[in-house]
Every structure is written in structure tokens, then in C-alpha cells.
Amino acid sequence: MSKLFSTKMDFFQTSIFNELASYKQQKIKQGIEVFDLSIGSPDLPPPKHVMEQLSLSALDPKSYRYSLAGTSELHQAIINYSKQNDQVILDPESEVLTVMGSQDGLVHLPLVLANAGDVVLVPDPGYTAYAAGIALTEATPYPMPLLEENHFLPDLQAIPTEIRQRAKLMILNYPGNPVPAMATKEFFQQVIQFAREHNIIVLHDFAYSELYYSERPISFLSIEGAKEVGIEFNSLSKSFNMAGARIGYVTGNSLVIEGLKRLKSNLDYGVFLPIQKAAVSALSKSSHFSNELREVYKDRRDVLVNGLNALGWTVQPPRASMFVWAKVPSGYTSTEFAYKLIDETGVVTTPGVAFGQRGEGYIRISLVQDKNILHKAVQQLHHSKIF
């Protein structure tokens, strides 16, 4: 059995996330109170009308057939939502595709576009699913450093000429995970020009589009020329707390979407119809719920960030997303500090290096607990005398 697994499995080693989860369970068994601020999974329920629609549709005997591509009703809801919220005009026949959560599409898209030896430009640090998709293609990831001095935007001019010539795909994520940065219109315009010059497809991951605290994030597709060079993924996981329902969508360049649609037709039979019905309800009645959800996360952000700053841990408040990106104190690696927090406070975070080399020196803290729990976590940090 020494040759049981394929060589591709070398790219899928046990991650720090699994190790942290195991270590957390050890602490719980020891009777230690744990404050898990490591995962990015919403702790709140979807809107009531969404759950009711899901329940009602699940009772319909006709709901259990293959759904194949997204329903026309869902595609129209996505089109209306994109137009109303982001001023993006889409063709329902060729510029929209439903996927089983945005991660499903993110991981599979490189298979549509890249071959072994091609280059995929990725944010560093960046969401771990990007690396998984690239590994399946045997393409080469080229990290684009996200540095604080550049407002966590990649420096496109720093990408070497030889890399530009081999690049097939560029992945961007604003507002980001793990870095909750925001893109500017000027940056996206530069990206479009860069992509045109070098024949590169742009993938913008827009999963946190509704989780913002003052100014609304910019949709990549809202910028003139974006559909000529790219696509945009979105998800109902974070915006509507439907993470377990697994539904998302991709919009934009019709040729890229046709390719992904062709691949997906060979992999699955579509999203469960009641989930699609629930997604229509979510997208069609979003305004009030989205405003309330933002207020909840804003309260959590302020409790945590103000509390940490009061301890002497200087942390910048995020302008969007459900994460705080915090520098670790000098003298520690991000992994060492994450384990120290667990050992001395019971607070579980994610070391930044889990998201790429440029994540070293930071930890990611998730706002996925009630503000009272976040306050208790801050108190634990205070009692520990770490700061």
C-alpha cells in the first residue's frame, strides 16, 4: 500500500487548520474554556423567510429531480441583485452560472484555464482554496505580496516579464480573506489594463461583498472593460448565513463561464432545487437583513478591536469582511503566538502563515462569536498579562 495515493496528494497535506482544531479539542477535554475565533463560518441563521422557503420547497415532491444548471428564476434574481447593488448588467443566458458555493467554482476554475507549466497569479496571503485549485492543474502559483505599505494591493509592475508571459489567470479577493482590505476603482482599472496587455483572465472573489462597515466594496465587474477580461464569484454563505447550504454564483465573461459550465456538467448535477428557491428569496429580499447583519458585525468588530487596543495590542479596525488582521508581538512567529494564545488564554486564532509566506507576522481573528463572548475573550487576554 506504499503507492496508494497519487502524486497530486502531495499538495494536500494536513493543514494548520486541522492541527489547531485537534489542539482546541485537547484543551476542551482538559476543562479549559475555549474562545474559537479561528474559523470563518457564520454563527448566525439565515433570514427567517429563507428558512421558510427552504422548508416549503423541500416538501414539494418535484424538488428531488436533477437541477443541472441554475434555474432561470435564480439567474434572474442574481441579475436583479447585481444591477441593484453593484450596477452590473448581465446577460441571463451567457453571463451567469450557479455553483455549489463559491469555493466549488474557485477550486475548479483553474482546470478550465490552466495547464501544467502555466502560471497563476495569486494573492499572498490568500484564501487557501486558491492553492488547492492550482494544485489540481499542476500549474505554478506565483505569489503577489499583499503589503501594508501598498494598502494590501499587489504591485502589478513588480511581476517579472517572464511570469507575465506565462500567466493564464490572476486571482484577486476584495474585501479579502484573510486580509480585510478594500480595492479601489483605480486599482481595478490597472488590473483590467494589465490583463488586456498580457492576455490574462481575472478571477475576482467577491464573497464578502455585503459585509462592510461604511463604504460599499466595489464589484470588479462594475468597472468598464472588466467583463472582457474576467469573472466574479459571489456566495450566499457570508452575506446570508447560508454557508452549509452550499450555493454561490459566478458572473462575467461568457467564454470563461461557458468553459466552467462545461466542466461542471461532467462533475455534478446541480444545486438542490429547494436551496435555489431559498437563494431566490434571499437575493430578492436582501436589503433589511443585510443592514441588520452589518450592524451585528460592526458591534462585534468594535468590541474586539477597541478591547485589543485598550490592552496595548495595536490593531486596525477592518473596513469590511468578518476578520481582523493583527500583527503579532515581536519575538514570535505567527504559529508560536497562536499556540501561546490558546495555552494561556483559550483564545483560538489562525496564524497568518497558513495563508501564505507573506502572512507571517500576523494572525487572523474571526468575528464569528457573539459580542459578549468577544468581550470575555478580551478579558482573558487582559488576565494573561501577555500584553
N, C-alpha and C positions, 0 to 999 in steps of 0.2 A: 504493500500500500504506500510505498515511499513516493510514488509518482501519481498520487490520487488527484491532485489539483492542477489546473492549467497554470501556465506561467503568468497569465493575467492576474491571478490571485495574489501574486507578489505585491501588487499595487493596493491590495485591500487588507492591510494588517489591522490588528486590534488597535483601536484608536484611543486617544486620551479620554474621550467621552465615556467609553466603556470602563476604562480604568477608574475614572472618577466616580462613576455610578457604583462600581463594586466597593470602592473605598467608603463612599457615603453609606452604603448598606452595613458595612462593618461598624461604623460609628453609631448607627441607629440600633444595632444589636447590642452595643455596649451601653445603651440607655442615654446616649448623648442627643440633645435636641439639635436637629439639623435644619438650616435655612437654605433651601436649594434655590439658588439664583443662577444656576448654570444653564438650564435648558431654555430654549426659545419657543416653548409651546404654550399658547394662551390658556389661562386658568379659568376664564370666564365663558359662559354659554353663548351660543348664537342668539339673535333676536328671537323672541317668542314666536312670531309669525313664521319664521323659517323652520323652527322645530315642528310647528303645527302642520306646515305644508309637507314636510318630510314624512311625518306620521300618516297624514291623509293619503299621500301618494303611495306609500308602502302597502296600503290596504287595497289598492287597485290591482286586480289580477293581471291586467295588461302591462304592469310595470316591470315584469320579470323577463321580458324578451331582451335580446341583444340591443344595445342602443347605438352601437357603431359610432359614427361621427356625432358631434354635438347636435342637439335638436335645433331646429330653426328658431324656436321660441327662446332658447338660451342665447343663441347667437345674436338675436335681435336685442335682447336685454343687455348683452355685452356692448353692442354698438351704441345703444342709447346711453349707457353708463359712461362709456369713453367720450362720447360727444358732450354730455352734460358736465362731466367733471374735469376733463382734460382737453376739451376742444379738439379731439381727434376724430376724423371722419374715416369710416371703414366700410369696405365692401363686404356684405354678408356672405357672399359666395366664395370669395378667394382670400380674404384678409383676416379671417378668424378661425381658430381651431381650439377645441376643448381638449384638455389633458387631465390626467388623474393627479391633480396637484401640480404646482409649477415645477417641483423637483423632478417629476416624471419627465417633463419636457426638457428641463435643463440637462439631465443626465443623458438623454437620448439624442439631443440635437447634434452634438459633435459627430455622432455616427453618420449623420446625413451629410455633413460638410467636409470632414477632415479625414485624411489618410495617414498611414504611418509615415513619419518624416515631416509632415506639415507642422506648423506652429500655431498654437492657440494662445492669445494674449489674455492673461488672467490677472485680476487684482491680487495684490499681496500686501496685507492679509485679505483673504476672501472666503466665501462660503465653501464648505468642504465638498459639496456636491459637484462643484465645477471640476475639481481634480478627478472625481470618480468618472465623469463622462469622458474626459480626455483620455484617461487610462484605458477605457474600453476601445478607443480608436487606435491606440499606440502612437498618437500624435505627441508632440513635445510641448509642454506648457512653458510659456515664457512669462515670468512674474513681472508685473508692473508695480513698482513700490508705491504704496499709499503713505505719504509722509505728512506729518503735521504741518511742516513749513509750506507745503503745497496745498493746504486745506484738504488733505487726503484725496486729492485728484491726481491721477497718473500723469507723468510728464511724457507726452507722446513724442516729443522731439528727442528724448533720451533713448528711444528704441532704435537699436542699430539697423543700418540699411539692410544687412543680410537677413535679419529677423523679419523686417517688414516684407521682404520679397517672399518669404516662406509662410507668412501668416495667412491663415484662412478665416480666422474668427477672432473677434475681440469680445470679451465678456466684461460688462460693467454692472454695477449694483448701487443705485442711489434712490432713496436712502438705503444705507448699507447695513450688511451683517458680515462681520462683527462691528465694523466702524460705522457709526450712525451719522455719516457725512451726507451733505446735500450737493447735488450738481447744480451748475449754473447754465443758463441758456448759452452763454459764450463758450463754455466748455463743450457742450453737446454740438455746437456748430463746428468747433475744431475737430471733434470726433468724426462728424459727417464728411468733412473735407479730407481728413486723413484716410478714411475708409474708401472714399472715391479714388484717391490718388493711388492706393495700393491694393485695390480690389479685395477688400476685407469685409466680411459680414459682421455686423454689430449685433450682439445679444444684450439687451438691457433687462435686468431683473428688477422688476418694479413691485415686489411683493409687499413692501411697506408703504405703499402709496397713500393709505388713509391714516397712518399713524404719524401724525405731525402735530406740532405744538404751537406754531404761529403761521408761517407761510406755507402754502401748499407745495409739495415737491413737484418738479417739472417732469412731465412724461417725455421720454425721448422722442416718441412719435409725434409730439406736438410741434417739433422743430422742422422747419421746411427742409425737405430732402431726405428726412430720416427713413421713410418707407422705401426709398430707393436702395438703401444700404443695410437695413436692419429690421429687427423684430423686437417685440417687448413681451415679456412674460408677466403675468399677474396671477394672483391667487386669492381665494376666499378664506384661506387658513387664518391669516392675521387680521384682515380687515373685518371679517365677520365671525371670527372664532370658530371656524369650521375645519380646523386642522385635521381631525380624524375622518372627516367626510371625503377628503381627497378629491378636490376639484379646483382646477385652475384653467387658465386660457393663455393663448399666445396670439398676438395680433401684429400686423405689419406686412412686410414684403411677401407677396403672393407666391413667388417661386420657392422661397425657403419654407413657407407654410405648406405648400404642396408636397415638398420633399419629406417634411416631418409627418404629414398626414399619411403619406405612402408607407413610411416606416412603421408608424403606429398601427396601420391596418394589418400588419403582419405580426404584431405583438399582443394586441388585446382587442376586446370587443366593446370598448367604450365605457363611459361612466354610468353607473346605476341610475336609471331614469328618475327615481324619486329624489336623488341628490341633485340632478339637473333642475328638477322642479323647484327644489329648495333654493338653489342658486339664483334662479329667476326671481324668486320672492326677495332674496337678499339684495340683489342688484337694483331691483325696481323700487324698493322702499328703504333706501340706504341712509338718507340724509340725517334723520333724527338719531338713529342708532350710532352712526359714525361720530356725530358730535359728542354724544354721551361717552362713547368709548375713548375718544381723545381726552376728555376731561379726567377719566379714571386714570389713564396712563400719565397724564400731566401731574396729577396729585401724587402718584407713586414716584415719578421722577423727582419731584421737588422734595419729597420726604427723604429719599435716598441721597440725592446729591447734596442737599443742604446739610443733612446729617453727617455725611462723609467730610464735607468741607469744614464743619464745626470741629471735627476730630483732628484736623490738620492734614487730611488727605485731600490734596487739591485735585478736584475732578470737574471737568467741564460738563455742563448740562447738555444733553443731546437735543438737537432741534427736531429730530424725527426718530422713528423706529422704537423698538421696545428694549433697547440696550444702552448701557453706559460703557464707554471705552475708557478705562482708567489706567494710568501709569502705575507700575509697581514701585515701591520704595527702592532706593539704590541698595545694592548688595544682594539682591535676589534675582534669580531668573523668574520668568512668569510661572513656570511649573512649581518651582520651590515655594513661591509666595502663595500660590493657590492651595497647596497642601498645608502650608502653615496656617492659613485662614481656617481650613477645615479642622485641623488639630486643636487650635487654640480658641476658636470661636464657634465652630459648627457651621460657618457660612461657606457655602459651596459656590464657586465661580468657575469660569473656564479660562485656562491660561491662553494668552494671545498666540503663542507659538503653535497652537493646534490649528490655526487658520493660515499659517504660512510663516516664513522666516522673519518677515517684517512685523509680525505680530509679537515678536519677542520684546519684553519690556512693558507689556500691557496685560490686563485681564479684562474679560468681558463679563459684565454683570447684567442679568436679565431682570426686567421689571414685571415678572410673571407671578408675583405674590401680592396679596392684599397689603395696603399701605401700613396696616398695623403690624404685620409680620416684618415688613421692611424696617419699621421703626425698632422692633425688637432686635433685628439683625444689627442695626447701627449701635444699639445699646450693648450688644455682645462685643462688638469691636471696641467700644469705649472701655468696657471692663477688662479687656485683654491687655491693654496698655501697649498694643503693637505700634500705635501712633503717638 
